[in-house]
Amino acid sequence: MGIKWQTSKEDGELISRISDRASSLDLTNDQIEVQMDITAVHLNDVELDLRRLLEEFDDFNFAHDINGIRRHIDTETGKLTGGFLPRCTKKNNL
């Protein structure tokens, strides 16, 4: 079956802006890789509240989720490993 990649237009735009922010905070030098990781997790494991991550999370919590996703993603399945759960999941309203 493979990893799902097709996002809605709105989600795609949010993911692009998230990667821009990650780059501006020096969390990555590869925005495409961040976009792929966020997309894979969002569509194949846990639904992320992308707008909340982008617009409401301070830099510390934003970095926690971006770095955690990048560190714990299984790139073959799009699923998170090691028990990591991003703070920006739709079901996790901290």
N, C-alpha and C positions, 0 to 999 in steps of 0.2 A: 504493500500500500504506500509506504513512504511518508515523508514529511509533507504536511499541507503548507502551502506558501501563499495562497490567494487571500489577501485581506480586502476589506472594504476600502473604498477611496479615503474615507475619513480616517480609518485606522492607519492606512499607509502614510497619510500626511502626518499624523501624530507620531508614528514611529520614526519618520524622517526628522521631525523636530526634536524628538528624544535623543537621536544620535547626534544632532547638532549640539544639543546641550551637553551631552557626554563629552564631546570633543572640546567644547569651550571650557570644561572643567578639568581638562587633561586626563580624563579617564580612559581615553583611547586615542590611537592615531589611525584607526581603521573604522570609519563610520559605517561602511557596508557590512562589516562583520557584526557590529552592534545591531544594525537593522535586522540582519539575519537571525541573530540570537533572540532578540525580542519577538520577532515575528514567529519563530519556531515555537518558543515557549507559549506565547499567546494563543496560537492556533492548535497546538498539539499536547499541551499539558494543563496549565492553569490559565484561566482567563484573567488578563491583567486590566486594571483600570488605567488605561493609557493616559487619559486626560488628567486624572488625579496625579499620576506620577510626574507628568510634565509640568503641570500648573500649580499644584498644591504642596508637593514635597520640597522641603528645604534641601540644600546641597548635601547634607550629611545623609539623609534618608534616601535621596535620589541615588547617591553613590553606593549606598548599601545595596540597593536593589540591582543596579546595573552591574556592579562588580560581582555580586552573588550569582546573578544569572549567568554571567560570562564564566565564572569559576565552576559552576555546578551543572552546566548544560551538557547533556549527552548529544553530541552533534549528529549522531546517527538516527536518533528518535525524536529529538526536540523536547525531551523530558528532562526535568531537573533531578539531580541525584543528591545523595548525602543528606537528605532531609531538609534541604533548603526550601523555604517558602518566602517569596518576595512579600514585602509589606504592602505592595500596591495591587494585590489580587482583589478581584471583585468581591470575594467573600471575606476578605480580611480588612475591615475598616477601622484601622487603629487611629 
